[in-house]
């Protein structure tokens, strides 16, 4: 059986949220060092985690692009928590905070 050592967590670059009305769009880039991206999940305001799919439809490489579109948001501050797991189980996290006016 193959044994893989990873000395780094997935790097997550979270773009500035683009807010229009009750919708926020967030561009996320994920990069891994030695394995492939396996899954990205996000949670809005500490609610249920939801799986997101990369722009190309399948998480299968060391770099993936995600475009999150969050709609039906209420006025006020919101926090989007992001967690990424790579193919060997290493977890990276990120977040974005924004206002709906």
N, C-alpha and C positions, 0 to 999 in steps of 0.2 A: 504494500500500500504506500502511496506517495505521501510524503511528509513535507508540509510547507510552513516556513517560518515567515511571519509578516511583522516587520518592525514599524509599520505605520498604519494609521487608521485612514478610512476613505476621507478625502478632502472635499468639502462642500463649499461652493461659492454661491451665495444667495444674492441675487440681484435686488435692487431697490424695488419694492412693490409699486406697481402702477395702478392707481385707484381711479375708478370711474363709476360714480353713483354708488351702488351697493355691491360692486364687484372689484376684486383685486386680482391682478395678474402678477405672478412671481416667476422669474426665470432662474433656474437652478442648474449649475454644472457640477457634476460629481466626477472625481478622478481617484483612481486607486493606484497603488504602487506595483504590487506583484500579482494581483488577482483581478477578476472581473467584477463589475457592479452586479449585485444580485437583486436588490430590491430597495425602493425608496418608499417611505411612508410619511405622512404628515398628519398633524393634529391642529385644529383651529381652536384656540382658547381652551386647551387641555381637555377637549372632548374626544370622541372616538377616533382612533388612528385609521387612516384610509390609505390604500395603496395607490401610487401614481405610476403611470407608465411613461417611459422615455419617448422623446419625439420620434425616434425611428421605430417604435412599437415593441422592442424587445431589449431587455437589459442583458447584454452579452459581451461587453467590451470594457476596457479600463477607463474609458471616459463616456459618460452619458449626459445628455441634455434633457431637462424636464421643464415644461411650461405649465405651472399650476394656475388654474383659474378657479377662484373662490367666489361664489355668488350668493346672494341673499343675506349679506352681512348687515348687521344692525349698526346704528351710529355708535361711535366711541372707538376706543383703542382695541386692537386685536393682536394676538401673538400667534404666529404659525411656527410650530415646532417641527423639525425635520430630522428623520433618522434614516441612515443608509446602512445596509448590510452588504458586505462583499461576499464573494463565493467561498471564502474560508471562515466566515462568521464574524469578522471584525466589524465593529459598529462605529460610525461617525455621526455627529449631530450638528445641527445648525438651527438658526431661527431667524425670523423676520418680524418686526413690529411695525404697525401702521395704523392710521386713523381713518375712519369713515365719518365724513362730516355731513 
